[in-house]
Amino acid sequence: MDGQNEREFREYVAARQDRLFRVALLLTGHREDAEDLLQTALTKLALHWTTAARATSVDAYVRKILYHQQVGHWRRRAPHREYATAAPPDPGVVDDPATDTALRVTLSRALGQLTHRQRAVLVLRYYEDLPESEVARILGCAVGTVRSQTARTLARLRTLCPDLLSTMERT
Amino acid sequence: MTSPFESSVRDSLQRLAEAPPARSLVDRALSDARRIRRRRRTLAALAAIAIVGGGTATPFVLTARGGNAPVGTTPTTATARPTTECRTATHEPSPFAGAIPDTWPSFIGIVMAHLPPRDDYYVSSGYGLCEDMGASAGRVVMSIGEQGEHGQFVVELITDFQKLIQGPNVITPSAFNISAYFTCPGLQAEHVEVYFCEEATETQPLAFAGRDHRGDMWVFAYYPDRRYIVLENNDTILDLPTMRAIVTDPELAALLQR
């Protein structure tokens, strides 16, 4: 990568890293895993930056790398890992810490029981707010598959997390 | 139409994603990418090691010495040769269009003289001959179509390939001689498909075109004094005679003479 491309790459990452990290966090469920996933995706992006920078949307390009990396490599990893931490996770600023923490724990556990593909569909549709056609393009499947996968994932979430709606209403 | 449950999922995900920002990952991404590029290039060059050389497999190890390893073929002010050739093609003011023609490395003109006439050749990135681990290297990524929609190919020139594969990031046996491995029998044995291979003579370089087991296509010329000119073209947008003519062009070779 020459100096010009490196500068462009740095500018892109500086502008987009936080957003991409949040996506990685939702996909993996853990901060360290999210950093690993995003690091790998950014390395791949750097390798193909010349092509990516010429693509219509760099975001679409990196998103594809990120999701394929997650659905591909990460599915071969152990589904559950335990982490020792020096401090409890930062709950963030919330109106009602107890309710919000409960919500986070409940949803986090529920997400952990989804397949990586279901999780990817969920994040793409409801966090990234992408249309089904774009989700299909990123995951390399038909729109109908996305639709059915989304319906099944929501149904599974309802089972795993029946009080999600009421919890949300309380916060 | 969005159901209340879907709205809850959407809001929950937004909250779950709230987190302190990650540490900056850009430096490691760049250094890892450089290491991978160097490894790929070296592996391609050394693909014949296990076959040629009297059946004696010669082990080699690639190492990354920390995250601040030398920057591949990226030109830097500190290491650039004192020549106007070592300059990077720039994209200003539009970072996502082709580089400004006035800033293209001059050797591109020699390459373009061989290309079929069209009016949509662009330089995506490139630089002239810059110091790299004791050798000099120039590289250009050319796109056909402003966005590379009709294909891309890469031309790289190296003054001394031996030096480039025995730099600080690559440990090869001190007695290793790349010239001994760049022979047609060795290259043919290592490639799934060989399109042509012509041994070097006193006046001509070794000229080779083939596809390796990873599917990468390589067309290169290698001179007895270790000058190396390679063209990567995985889109098959150029025909073999054109690619051969580019890598064996005497004018390009002359640029590499020290």
Interface residues (C-beta under 8 A of the other chain):
Chain A: M1 D2 G3 Q4 N5 E6 E8 F9 R10 V13 A14 Q17 D18 F21 R22 V23 L25 L26 R31 A34 E35 L38 Q39 L42 T43 L45 A46 L47 T50 T51 A53 R54 A55 T56 D90 G92 V94 D100 L103 R104 L107 S108 L111 L122 V123 Y126 Y127 D129 L154 L157 R158 L164 L165 T167 M168
Chain B: P4 F5 E6 S7 S8 V9 R10 D11 S12 L13 Q14 R15 L16 A17 E18 A19 P20 P21 A22 R23 S24 L25 V26 R28 A29 L30 D32 A33 R34 I36 R37 G72 T74 P75 T76 T88 A89 T90 H91 P95 F96 A99 S124 S125 G126 Y127 R139 V141 S143 E146 Q147 G148 Q152
